[in-house]
Amino acid sequence: MNITKNDFLLSTDKAKLQVGVIHRFLASSYWATNISEATVEKSIKHSLCFGVYKENQQVGFARIMSDYATFAYLADVFVLEAYRSQGLAKWLVQNIRQHPDLQGLRRWMLATRDAHALYAQYADFVPIQNPEMWMEIRESYD
């Protein structure tokens, strides 16, 4: 998948991904603080990844973990600070939701501390119904 908007390219080609850029951002994020580069590489290997590029430089990223039949989890969504406020995150998430391999799924999930409005407005995410039904095991990267 390759889609362009103005001077930006959105691609699912893993060969284009710049693991150093992705790792640096994630390692300093609130959700993946101190994640190792090896873990980032492994997560990329086992996910459907979306990179956003300007002049061959990676400026955004997101990945999907899915069985491609019933469930998808959206993770690690970011746009580098210098490229924010240009609608790139919205464009990225909208195109992820429209990806042909992700149609007809019963459930999409994500976790966010601060972007609820973005996901609700542009990707139809809503708060979990019956959160008491859900459980998790949280491991630390420390």
GUZA-687492 format. One line per field, with one value per residue (C-alpha): residue number from 1; y, z, x. Coordinates in Angstrom, 3 decimals. Example, Ala and Ser with C-alpha at 12.3 -4.5 7.8 and 13.67 -1.06 7.14 Angstrom:
2
i <- c(1 2);
y <- c(-4.500 -1.060);
z <- c(7.800 7.140);
x <- c(12.300 13.670);
This chain:
142
i <- c(1 2 3 4 5 6 7 8 9 10 11 12 13 14 15 16 17 18 19 20 21 22 23 24 25 26 27 28 29 30 31 32 33 34 35 36 37 38 39 40 41 42 43 44 45 46 47 48 49 50 51 52 53 54 55 56 57 58 59 60 61 62 63 64 65 66 67 68 69 70 71 72 73 74 75 76 77 78 79 80 81 82 83 84 85 86 87 88 89 90 91 92 93 94 95 96 97 98 99 100 101 102 103 104 105 106 107 108 109 110 111 112 113 114 115 116 117 118 119 120 121 122 123 124 125 126 127 128 129 130 131 132 133 134 135 136 137 138 139 140 141 142);
y <- c(0.000 3.372 6.539 10.111 13.372 16.591 15.854 12.827 9.107 6.519 3.027 -0.493 -1.448 -2.664 -2.128 1.625 1.638 3.434 1.394 3.956 6.703 4.415 3.177 6.667 7.889 4.843 4.641 8.149 7.716 7.246 3.851 2.237 4.022 2.360 -0.270 -1.972 -1.718 -5.521 -5.469 -2.766 -4.833 -7.933 -5.978 -4.664 -8.137 -9.500 -6.555 -4.792 -1.523 1.869 4.443 8.103 9.685 13.067 13.013 9.476 10.484 8.713 11.179 8.917 5.322 2.975 -0.756 -3.239 -6.591 -8.685 -12.094 -10.351 -12.014 -10.777 -8.516 -5.693 -3.751 -0.352 0.486 2.785 5.601 8.711 11.668 13.414 16.770 18.837 17.386 17.648 19.901 18.948 16.286 13.432 11.421 11.642 10.667 7.768 6.369 6.824 4.895 2.150 1.767 1.540 -1.001 -3.856 -6.607 -5.053 -4.900 -6.861 -7.210 -7.587 -5.523 -2.893 -1.816 0.641 2.218 5.935 8.370 11.582 11.123 9.958 12.776 12.003 8.347 9.014 11.703 10.197 6.451 5.770 4.458 4.606 3.800 0.091 -1.148 -3.235 -2.604 -4.917 -7.795 -7.009 -8.117 -7.646 -8.698 -5.742 -6.384 -3.672 -2.763 -1.694);
z <- c(0.000 -1.049 -0.742 -1.194 0.220 -0.660 -0.044 2.189 1.469 3.552 2.959 4.368 2.826 5.775 3.774 4.031 7.836 9.672 12.852 14.494 14.128 15.424 18.334 19.422 19.493 21.265 23.842 24.982 24.794 27.833 26.627 25.701 27.809 27.545 25.034 23.413 19.723 19.499 20.888 18.410 15.558 16.720 17.048 13.496 12.155 13.549 12.740 9.808 9.823 8.351 7.821 6.924 4.994 3.682 1.183 2.262 5.931 8.304 10.136 11.390 12.246 13.453 13.593 13.730 15.456 13.967 12.995 9.896 10.533 13.812 15.767 15.383 17.943 16.912 18.575 18.555 16.611 16.338 14.172 14.934 16.632 13.724 11.470 13.790 13.168 9.487 9.782 9.366 12.378 11.177 7.660 8.998 11.205 8.549 6.020 8.522 9.103 5.321 4.665 2.607 4.859 7.918 6.700 8.347 11.722 14.771 17.119 16.981 20.145 21.262 24.426 24.743 27.553 25.650 22.131 22.777 20.732 17.703 17.658 18.380 15.730 12.905 13.446 15.299 18.469 21.601 25.265 26.078 27.039 30.185 30.993 33.971 31.450 30.303 31.972 31.232 32.251 32.297 31.942 32.422 30.006 32.931);
x <- c(0.000 1.375 -0.731 0.424 -0.887 0.896 4.594 3.941 3.918 2.059 3.402 3.133 6.481 8.566 11.763 11.152 10.823 13.613 13.923 16.227 13.611 10.865 12.965 14.053 10.471 9.037 11.834 10.949 7.156 4.942 3.750 7.074 9.682 13.092 11.924 14.899 15.642 15.488 11.945 10.940 12.397 10.515 7.240 7.666 8.399 5.123 2.826 1.244 3.181 2.417 5.138 4.678 7.544 8.573 11.420 12.371 12.610 10.246 8.016 5.225 4.418 1.709 1.292 -1.557 -1.574 -4.355 -5.668 -7.140 -10.497 -11.977 -9.618 -7.097 -5.089 -3.729 -0.419 2.593 0.929 3.065 3.989 7.257 6.748 8.068 5.344 2.348 -0.671 -0.736 -3.438 -0.951 -2.124 -5.724 -4.686 -2.641 -5.399 -8.093 -6.024 -5.282 -9.034 -9.560 -6.800 -8.319 -6.903 -8.577 -12.166 -14.987 -13.274 -15.515 -13.356 -10.626 -8.837 -6.214 -4.932 -4.258 -3.666 -4.246 -5.654 -9.208 -10.748 -8.576 -9.542 -13.218 -13.591 -11.566 -11.673 -14.949 -13.304 -15.472 -14.783 -14.910 -18.343 -18.195 -14.532 -14.953 -14.933 -11.398 -8.202 -4.548 -1.077 1.301 4.978 7.582 10.376 12.572);
